[in-house]
Amino acid sequence: MPALSSIRTESIVQEFESIDAYLQAVHEILQEGHMPDVVDLDDRIAHLCSNVEGAPLDIQETCLIKLGELLQKLNDCETHMTALHTTTVRSAQK
């Protein structure tokens, strides 16, 4: 039977990969000029953070780098979403 920390680590890795794929899809939708639906993103991030917080310290330390990368991707998505929204509003005003 695998150790609990091994299972938890595997779960956290899968969550990072899932959110990364999600953000890649969001980026592609934005590139097509559409506003993505990200309504469940907050819950997914909160769940990931909760799992990282409950993980052993050595796993948490490794996750800090991944969380920093994830934060950068989230910031990039926010920037692109804001730009698309601004463009859409300006187009509607003309």
C-alpha positions as CSV (number, residue, x, y, z in Angstrom):
1,M,0.0,0.0,0.0
2,P,1.5,3.4,-1.0
3,A,2.3,5.8,1.8
4,L,-0.2,8.6,2.4
5,S,2.3,11.3,1.6
6,S,3.0,9.6,-1.7
7,I,-0.7,9.6,-2.6
8,R,-1.1,13.2,-1.5
9,T,1.9,14.2,-3.6
10,E,0.5,12.4,-6.6
11,S,-2.9,14.1,-6.1
12,I,-1.2,17.6,-5.8
13,V,0.8,17.0,-9.0
14,Q,-2.4,16.0,-10.8
15,E,-4.1,19.1,-9.5
16,F,-1.3,21.3,-10.8
17,E,-1.4,19.6,-14.2
18,S,-5.1,20.0,-14.4
19,I,-5.1,23.7,-13.5
20,D,-2.2,24.2,-15.9
21,A,-4.2,22.6,-18.7
22,Y,-7.2,24.6,-17.7
23,L,-5.3,27.9,-17.9
24,Q,-3.8,26.8,-21.3
25,A,-7.4,26.4,-22.6
26,V,-8.3,29.8,-21.1
27,H,-5.4,31.3,-23.0
28,E,-6.4,29.7,-26.2
29,I,-10.0,30.9,-25.9
30,L,-8.7,34.5,-25.2
31,Q,-6.4,34.3,-28.3
32,E,-9.5,33.5,-30.3
33,G,-11.1,36.7,-29.0
34,H,-13.6,35.2,-26.7
35,M,-14.1,35.6,-23.0
36,P,-13.7,32.2,-21.2
37,D,-15.9,31.0,-18.4
38,V,-13.7,30.7,-15.4
39,V,-16.4,30.4,-12.8
40,D,-14.9,27.3,-11.1
41,L,-11.3,28.4,-11.2
42,D,-11.5,29.9,-7.7
43,D,-12.7,26.7,-6.2
44,R,-10.0,24.7,-8.0
45,I,-7.2,27.0,-6.8
46,A,-8.6,27.0,-3.2
47,H,-8.7,23.2,-3.3
48,L,-5.1,23.0,-4.5
49,C,-3.9,25.4,-1.9
50,S,-5.7,23.5,0.8
51,N,-4.0,20.3,-0.3
52,V,-0.6,22.0,-0.4
53,E,-1.2,23.5,3.0
54,G,-1.9,20.0,4.4
55,A,1.1,18.4,2.8
56,P,4.4,17.6,4.6
57,L,6.8,20.5,4.7
58,D,9.2,19.1,2.0
59,I,6.3,18.8,-0.4
60,Q,5.1,22.4,0.5
61,E,8.6,23.7,-0.3
62,T,8.6,22.1,-3.7
63,C,5.1,23.4,-4.4
64,L,6.1,27.0,-3.6
65,I,7.9,27.2,-7.0
66,K,4.9,25.7,-8.8
67,L,2.5,28.0,-7.0
68,G,4.7,31.0,-8.1
69,E,4.5,29.8,-11.7
70,L,0.7,29.3,-11.4
71,L,0.3,32.8,-10.0
72,Q,2.2,34.2,-13.0
73,K,-0.1,32.3,-15.4
74,L,-3.2,33.6,-13.5
75,N,-1.8,37.1,-13.7
76,D,-1.3,36.7,-17.5
77,C,-4.8,35.4,-17.9
78,E,-6.2,38.4,-15.9
79,T,-4.2,40.8,-18.1
80,H,-5.5,39.2,-21.3
81,M,-9.1,39.1,-20.0
82,T,-9.0,42.7,-19.0
83,A,-7.6,43.7,-22.4
84,L,-10.3,41.7,-24.2
85,H,-13.0,43.3,-22.0
86,T,-11.7,46.8,-22.6
87,T,-11.6,46.2,-26.4
88,T,-15.1,44.7,-26.3
89,V,-16.4,47.7,-24.4
90,R,-14.7,50.2,-26.7
91,S,-16.1,48.4,-29.8
92,A,-19.6,48.5,-28.3
93,Q,-19.3,52.2,-27.7
94,K,-18.6,53.0,-31.3
